[in-house]
Amino acid sequence: MGSGDGEATVIEQWARVRGRLRAEVGEAAYRSWLTPLTLAGARNGKLRLAVPTRFMRDWVASNYAARLNVLWTEEDPSIAGIEIVVQPPARPSPKPSAGAALLGGSVEESRATKAANGAAASTMKKPAASEDSESGAIPRESISASLDPRLTFENFVVGKPNELAYAAARRVAEAPTAPFNPLFLYGGVGLGKTHLMHAIGLHIKKQSPDRRIIYLSAEKFMYQFVRALRTKDTMAFKEQFRSVDVLMIDDVQFIGGREATQEEFFHTFNALVDQNRQVIISADKSPSDLEGVEERMRSRLGWGLVADIHPTTYELRLGILQAKAEQCTADIPEKVLEFLAHKITSNVRELEGALNRIVAHGTLVGRPITLETTQEVLHDLLRANDRRVTIEEIQKRVSAHFNVRVADMHSARRARAVARPRQVAMYLSKQLTSRSLPEIGRKFGGRDHTTVMHAVRKVEELKATDSGFAEDVELLRRMLEA
C-alpha cells in the first residue's frame, strides 16, 4: 500500500466510503460532522482519519466510527480498524511533489482530501494565537457573561422558601461530576435564581480553575446562534458550547416559540448531558409549564432535579434585610427593617433596592434613618406594593368576612345580605388596586362602571354614619394590606 498505486487505491476507497456514508446520514449531518474528515495515513494497520478539533473527534468517534469501520472493511478486509485523530488545519504550504507518500511519515493531502479541508475551513474559525491549537475554539470570554463576585453562597440568606434550591446548588458546585443533570431552578422574579447560578459558577472557578464554564441568558444564546447562522459559522458555535464543563443558561423561558433556537439548544443540551457535563438552567416556571417549548424539550429539562424557589416569607425577608444591614455603615433601627419586611413582599431585588435608597438618603442628606423618613423616602414604592392586592383576593376575603359565597360576588342577586358585601368588595377594589372602574365591573359579573361608582359612594356614606361598618371595612383593608 506504500506505492503510488496503493495510495490511489486508498483514496478511491475513501471517496466511496464517504459517498455511502453521505447517503446514509443525510446532507445536513454530513455537512455538520463529516465534511471536515480527512485521510491522514495509517498506523499499525489502522487507517487514520483527522478532524480539526477534540470536540469533533469525540463526536465522530462516538457516533460514526463504528459505521466507518464497517464500510471500510467492506472496501478492504485487510484494514484492522479506524482511528480518529486531531489534526488542526495546516497553513498554506508550497505545492506538494507528485511523489509525496500517503502512509507513514508526513502526509500531504490528495485532491479529494483537499476538497474536504476546504469545506472544513469555510465552516471553522481560525483559532486565536493565544489558544490551545488543539481545541480550535474561539475565546469563551466573548460570549460568557461575567460572574458577580458579590453573589456568593456566603451572601445568600437561606430560609424555608429556598432551602431546597440552595442545597441543590451547593451540591452541584461542590461535586466533581454532575450529581443532577440538569439542575433546573425556577421561581418568580427577584427570588434568588440568578444569585444561586452566580454562586455555583464562582465556587467552581475557585475550587477547579481549569473547569470551563459558560454562563449567559437564553436571549444571549439565541443571539449567538442567529449570528452564527448569519456568518455561516455554526461549527465554531457548536464547538464553543459543546466543549464546556459547565453550561448555565438563565431565563430559558425566552426561547419559547423560537423553533430553530430550541432545536440547537436541544442538541447542545443532549451532547453535554451525554458526556456527563453539568447543565444548570433557570426559568420563571417549571419545565412542564413553559409556554412555546416543545414537549421533548420540556421532558428533557425535567430529567434531573427541579427545584422551585417560593415567594419569600416575612422571616426570610427580615433575615435578608438584617444581613444587608450588617454590611452597611449606617445605623438602621430594627423597627425600620421590620417595617420593610412587612410592606415590601414582591421580591428580594425590590427589598434590597428599598434598603439601599433609605441608606443613601440618610448618608447624603445627613438625616437619621427613622420609620417616618423611611415612609417619606419610599412613598412611591410602598404605595405600589400596597396596591398589588388582586380583585380575586378582595372578593375571597370579603366573602369570608361576611359569610357569603364568592359566587355571590358575580351573581345578579340583590338581597342586602349579598349586595352590601359586594359593594364593600367593589369599594376595596377601587382603593387597593390600580384597576379602572370598567375593569372592576367586569370582575363582578360584568357590571357597568356606574354600578361600581354607586358602590364606592354608598360605602363611603355608610362609613361616615355607621362606626361599626367603618371598623369592618378598615379591618378588611388592613388584612388585605398585611
N, C-alpha and C positions, 0 to 999 in steps of 0.2 A: 504493500500500500504506500510505500515511501516514494515510488516513482511518479512521473508525471501522469501516467495512465491511472495509477491508484488515486492520485489527487483528483483527477477529473471524475472518477467513479464515485468517490465520496461526495463531491459537490453535487453530482447528479442525484445521488440518493437523498441528500439533504433537501434538495429542491422538491423531490417527490414527497418526502415526509412532510415538509411544510405545506405543500398543496393539499395533502389529505387531511392534515390537522386543521387547516383553514376551513375546509368544507365541513368538518365535524363540529367545530366550536362556534362557527358563525363569524361574520365580518367584524362585529363590534368587539367581541372578546379577543379576536385575533389581533386587531389594531392596538388594543389596550395593552396586551400582555406578551404577545408572541412576535410582533414585528421587530422589537429590539434584539431578539435572539440572534446570535451569530455563531458560526462554526469556528471553534478556537483550537482544534487539534485533537490529539489523543494522548492518553497516559495509561500505562498498564492495561492495554486492551480496551479501555473505555473511551468513548468519544466525549469530547468536552464542548459544551455549549456555553457561550458567555452572555451575560447581561450587564447593564451599566451599574446597577446598584444592589446592595444587600437585600433591600426590601423586595425587589423584583426577583432576586434569586430565591428567596424564601417562598414567595408566592408561586412561582413557576414550579419549584421543586415539590410543593405541596399539592398543586392542582393539575399539573400537566406532565410531570416527569415520567410517571408510570405509563401513560399513553404514548409518549415519545419513545420510550424504551421498546414498547410492543411494536410500534410502526417501524422503527429502525431494525429491529430483529427480523421482521418480515422482509426487509430490504437486504439485510446481510446477517445471516445467523451467526457469523463469527464475532460479532460485536458483543463484548462482555457486559455492557451497560452504558448508561448515560450519566454524565457528571455535569451539574450546573455550577458555573464559577462566575465570580465577579471580575469584570474587566472594563474599567472606565473607558469611554470613547477616547480614542487616540487623537492627538493633534494632527493637522495635515502634515504629511511627510512626502518626500520625493517619490515619484512613481516607482513601484517595486519592479525588480527584474523578473524576467519571464521564468527564471528557474527557481523562484522562491519556494521553499518546501512547505507543504501543508502540515505535516505531522512532525513532532519532535520539538526543535528549538523555537525561535521567534517565528510567529505565524503572520503572514500578510493576508489581507482579505482577498477573496476571489471576487469576481464581478457580482455573483449572486449575493455574497455577504456584504459587499459594499452597499448594495441597494438597501439591505436591511438596516445597516448602520445609518444610512442617510435618513431613513424613515424614523429611526430612533432619535437621531439628532434633532429632527424637526419637532419632536414632542418633549424632549428633555432639556431643561435649562443647564447651561454650563455652570458647574459648581464654583463657588467663590474661592479665592486663593486661600482664605483662612480656614476653610472647612476640611473635614476628613474627605479625601478624594474618593474613598470607597462608598460613602453614603450618597453623594450626589445630590443632597437636598439643599434647597435654598434656606437662608437663615430663618430659624423659627422665631427669632425676636421680631421679625417683620409682621407676624400675624398674632402671636400670643399677647394678650393684654397683660400689663404688669400687675403684680400682686401687691395689695396694700399692706405694708408691714404692721399697721395698727390692728388688722383684722386677724388676730391670732386666737388659738384655743383659750389662752390665759385671759383674754379680754372678752370672752363670750360668757354671758351670765346664763346659767342653766336653771331651768325650772320644769315643772310638770309638762307644760305645752311643748317643750323642745328637747326633752331628755333623750328620747329615742334617736332623733336625728343627730344630736351631739355625740351620743355613744357610737353610732354607726360611722360618723365622720372620723372620729378619733381612731376607731379600729382600722378603717381604710388607710388613714395616714400612717399608722404605725406598722402595718403588715407589710412584709417584703413582697408578697404576691397578693393578687386580688381576692379578698375574702368574700365579697359580694360583687357581682358584675351583671348589670351596672348597679351603682348606688344612685337611687332616684330620690331626690329631695323635693317636696312640694309644700306649698303654703301660700298665704296671701302676701301682698306687697309689704316689704319692710319688716318681716318677721325673723330674718336671720339666715336665709338660704345662701345668699352671696357671701356673708361673713364666714359661714362654715366652709364654703368652697375655697375661699382665700386661705383660711386656716389650714385646710388639707394641703394645699399647694406649698405654703410656707413651711409646714412641718416636714414634708417630703424633701424639699430643697435643702433644709437644714440637716436632716438625717442622711440623705443619699443625694449629694450634689450631682452625681453622674446620671441620675434618672432624668429622662427627658419629659418635660411637661408642656402641654399647650392648654391655656385657659382662655376662653373667649365666649362672647354671646352667640346665640343662634343666628342673630342678624349678621354678625361679622362672618360667621361660617358661610352663610348664604352669599354674602358679598364676595368672599374669596372664591367661592365656587363659580359664580357668574363671571368674575374676572378671568378665571382660568379658562372657561369656555370661550370667552371673547378673544383671548390671546392664544387660543389653541395650545394651552399649556396644562392640560388635565393630568398628564403623567406626573409632573412635578407636584401638583396639588395632592394627588393620591399618595405619592411618596412622603410628602410632608406630614400628612395627617395619620397615615397608617404605620408609620415607623416610630411613633412616640411610645413612651411607657405609661403615661397618664394623660388622658384626654378629658377635659372638663368643659362642658357646654352649659351656659347659663340661659335661662328663659327659653327652653326648647319649644314652647308653645308657638313661637313666632314662625316656625317652619310649616305650620298648619296651612293647608291649601296650596303649598308650593311643591308640586309633584317632583320636578327634577331635583330640587334640593333634598327632598325626602329620600329619593332613590339613592343619591350619592351618600347621604348620611347613613342610610340603612346598610349599605355595603361597607362603609368605613367602620361602623359600629360592629358589624359581624366580623370583619377582619381583625379588629383589636381584641374582641372577646375570644375569638378562636385561638389567638396567640396568648391568652391569659394576661392581656394588658388591661389596666384599670380604666374604666369609663365611669365618669361621675356626671350626672345630669340634674338640672333643676327646672322646675316649672311652677306655674301658679295652680295647676290642677293635677290630680292623679293621672297615671297613664291611660286608664280606661275612660277618663272624662275629657281628654284632649280633643278639641274640635279640629276637623280638617286634616287629621292624621290617619294614615292608612291603618287598617286592622292589624296587619302583620307587624307594623312598627310599634303600635300600642302594646301588642303581645310581647315583643322583644324587650321593650322598656320595662315591663313588669316582671322580667325574668329574675332579676337579682333581689335586692332589698328596697322596698318602697317605704320611705319614712316621711310622715307628714309633720308639719310644724303648725300647731294650733294657735289661734289668737291668744294673745298674752292675758294672763290673769293679773289682778291687782298686785298680788305679792311679787310676781315676776317683774312687773313694770317698776315697782318700788325698788327692787333689788338692782335693776339696771340703772336707775337714777342714782342710787347710792354709790354704785361702783363708779359711775361717771363723775359724781361729785367729789369723790376722793382724789380724782386726777386733776381737779380744778384747784386753783389757789384761793378762789373766792369763798366766803363764808355763806353757806346756803342752809337756812333753817330747815329742820326736819319737816315742819308743817308745810313748807313750800313743796318739798319733794312728795309728800303725801297728797297734797292738792293736785299736783301734776299727774300723779299715778291714777288718781280718781277721774280726772277730767279728760285726759288725752288717752283714749283707748284704741285709736285706729291702728297704729303700728309703731314699732320701735324707732324707726327713722324719724318720724314726726316728733316723738317723745324726746329724742336726743336733740333735735333741732330746737325745740322749745327751751330746753335747759341751756343750750348754747346762747340763745337770744337773751335770756334773763341775766346770764353771767356777763355777756358782752355789754349789756345795758348798764349793769352795776359797775363794771370796770371803767367804761368810757364816760359815763355821766357822773360817777362818784357817789351814787346813792346806795344805801344798804339794800340788800335783797329781802323784801318782805312779801307777805301774802298780797298786800294792796298793790305794790309795784308790779308783782307778777301778773295780777289780773289786768293791770293797765297796759303792760307791755305786750301781753298775749291776747288782747281782747278779740282780735280777728280770728285767731286760731281757736280760742275757746268757744267763740260763737259758732264757728264751723263745726266743731265737734259736738256742740250741744244740738245742732240741727241735723245730725246724721241719724236720728231716730226714723224708722220707716213707718209708713201708714199701717202696714200689717201688724207691726209690734203694738202700735197705739190701739188698734182695734181689739187685739187679744187682751191687752192689759185692761182696757175699759170694760170689755165684756166680762172678764173675770171679776172685776171690782163690783159691777152692778148685777152680777149673777144672771146674765143673758147669754144667748148663743152668739158666736162670731157670725154665723149665717144671718142673724138679725140685722147686722150692720149693712148687709146688702139687700135685705128684703124690702117689700113695699108696706110692711105693717106700720100703722100709725099710732098704735096704743102708746100712752105716755110712758109705760114701763120699758118700752123699746125705743121710742123716739127720743127720749131725753138722753140716754146713754149714747145714742147715735150722734146727737148734736154735740155732746161733750167730745166724742172722738173726732168729729169734724173740726171743732174748735182747736183741740190739741194738735191736729194735723197741720192746721194753719200756723200755729205758734212754733211748733218744733221741727217742721220740715221746710224745705225750700220749694215744695210743690205749689203749682199755681192752683187757683180755685177750680178751673175746669178739670185739672188732673185729680184733685181731691174728690170732686164729684163723681168722676168715673170709677174711683176706687170704692165708692159707696153705692154700688148698684146702678151706675150710670146716671146719677142725678145731675141736674143742671147747676151751674156755678152760683146761680141766685139762691138755690137751696142752701149751699154752703155759707153764703153771706148771711142768710137769715139765721142759721145755726150759730154762727160766731156772735152775732148781735144778741141773740137770745141768751146764750151762756154768759156773756158779759153783763147783761141786765140782772140775771139771777145771782151772779157773784156779788153784785152791788147790794142786793136786797136780802140774800139768804146766806148767813155766815157759815152754816153747816155745809151748804152746797159749795161755797167758795173753798172751804177746807178740803172737801173731797177732790175738787179739781186741782188744787195746789199739791195735794198728796200724790195724785196721779202724775202730775208734771215732774215732781221730784223723783218718783220711782222710775219714770222713763228716762230722766237725765242721768241717773246714777250709773 
